[in-house]
Each structure stands twice: as C-alpha cells, then as structure tokens.
C-alpha cells in the first residue's frame, strides 16, 4: 500500500563506503514542530549520526537538524537525541544483532513518505581499509568493462 510520493531530505552516501550494509529497516521519527518545518526546507545532515538500542527503544544520536529560521521562540536543539519508531519485534532483532562484534546502526536516508518523516536505518558492519580499497578497484574494473562494451 503506497502512501504518496517520497521526498528525500538527506542521504548518508559515505555510509555505503565505510560500512557493509547487512540489513535495512524503515523507522518513523519523533520530532517537534520546528524540526519538521526545518526538514521540509531540507536542512538536515546525517553525517556522523548513529543509532543505539536502550531500554527497549531505539535512539538516534548526532542527527543535525538546523534550527527553523522563522521560529522566534521554542526552537529545537539541533543535535538532540531523537526517538525512532519501530515494531517491538524489529527492536529486539536490532538489539541482538547490533550487540555482535563490529556491527552498528547507521542511518542511510531521511525522507518524507505520505507526509510523515521516515528514516532508513541500516544494520552495518565496519569495513577495514583494505576492504575499501578493494571496493574501489572493483568499481574501476566494472567501469572499464562497461566502457569497453559500449565501444563495441
């Protein structure tokens, strides 16, 4: 059941370079009014943000949402900790997998879907330096093959 168009607000492209994505989840965000207005203006940054499971709830840290410029008072703290909305079963699965060695929860995309703010959360495993270099070599090889195929 599709709920309208998806409007992308922010994307963490560096996460795909730094991590191996194991699994992805879509979660809702608990936001204040000025945060929603600021997101609609596209004023968000996912760089360096991560999530943790605490007391059966998932919390998002270091997500920077700029203060809303037209709010005179009652504006939000740009780096406040925000709660993510997931099903209980998903939270338990995330808690079990995120506690494994080398796994972390990283946000990939922040967007509006059907008027609601959503975030794509990835269960990821950190890449080592040689893994990153190998991924770059593989991408270059694929690019060369594609270029050769187009020239024929």
N, C-alpha and C positions, 0 to 999 in steps of 0.2 A: 504494500500500500504506500504509494509515493505521496509525500506531503509537500508539494510545491518545489520551486527551484532552489538550488543550493547556491548561496552567495559566500564565496571564500573570503575570509578576513585575513588570515595569516597562515603561513606554511613553514615548517621547520625542515628545510631542504638538507641542512647539514646533518640531520639525524640519520638519514639514509647512508651518508658517507661514514659516519662514526660508529654506527651500530648495524648488526644483523637483525632484521625485523623477524621475530618469531611468530607473533600473533597480533591482531589488531582488534580494538573494541571501540564502539561509539558510545560516548557518555555525554550527559547533559551537564550544564554548569549552573551553580547557584550564584547569581550576580545581583548587584544593586542597580538601581535605575540609571545612574550616571555611567556605570560600566557598560551597560547595554548600548547607551547612546554613543559612547566613545567607540565601541566595537563597530557600530553601524557606519562610523566615519572611517573605519579601517585602522584605528590606532592601537594595534596590539603587536607584541613581539614575543615569539615562542623560544627565542634563543636562550639557552641555559636553563630552561624550565624542565621540571621533572615531577613525578607523582609518587606518593607513598601511601600505603595502607596502614591506617592507625585506628584502633578500636572499632574495627568492622566498617570503617568509612574510608573512602579514597580522597586524598587531599592533593591539590596541585600547588606547587611552590614555584616561585620566581617567574611567573607569567606576568609580563609587564603590560598593563592596560593604562594608557595615558589618561590623565585627568580630563574630564569633559570640559571644553573651553567655555561653554555657555552657562555652567553651573556656578552661582555666586557663593553658595554655602553648601554644606553637606556633600562635598565631593569625596571620592573614594581614595584610599591609599593605593598607588599604582602597583605595588608588589605584594599586596596582602595575600594570605593563603586562602584558596578557594576550594569549596567542596565540589566533588564530582558525583553525579547521579548515575549509579549502575544498579543492576539487579543483584540481589544478595548472592546468588549462585556465581555470578561473574566476579564479585568482590572476593569470595572465598577462593576461586580458581586463581585470581591475580595474586592474592596473598601467598598462596602455596608456591606459585611459580616465581614470583619476584624475590622470594627469600632464598632461591637457589643461588649458588655462587656465580657471579658475573652477570646476573640479569637485573634489569632496571625497567622502570616505566617511563616512557618518553612520549610527550605529545607530538603528533605529526602535523595535524591540520586543525584550524579553528575556523568555524563557518556557521552560517545560519541556515537552518533547514526547517521550512514550514514556520518561519517566524521565531524559532527557538534557537538559542546559541548551543552549538554542539562542538565536541572536540573528539578527534580520533586519537586514541591512546594506544601506544604500541608496547608490547612486551618485547624488550630488545636485549641482545647480548652484545657487549662491547667488542669492537674489532681491535685487533692488535695492529701495529704499524705495518707489518709485512702483509697483513690481510688487505689493508687499504691500498698498498702499492700493487698487489695482485689484482684487485678490482679495477684499478686504473689501467693496468696492462690489458686486462680482458676487454675493457671498454674500447681501448685503442685498436685492439685486434678486430673486434666486431665492426668498428668504424671503417677499417681498411677493407675488410671483406665486403661490406655494403657498398663502398665506393667502387671497388673492382667490379662488382656485379652490375652496378648502374652503368659503367662504361662499356660493358659488352653489348 
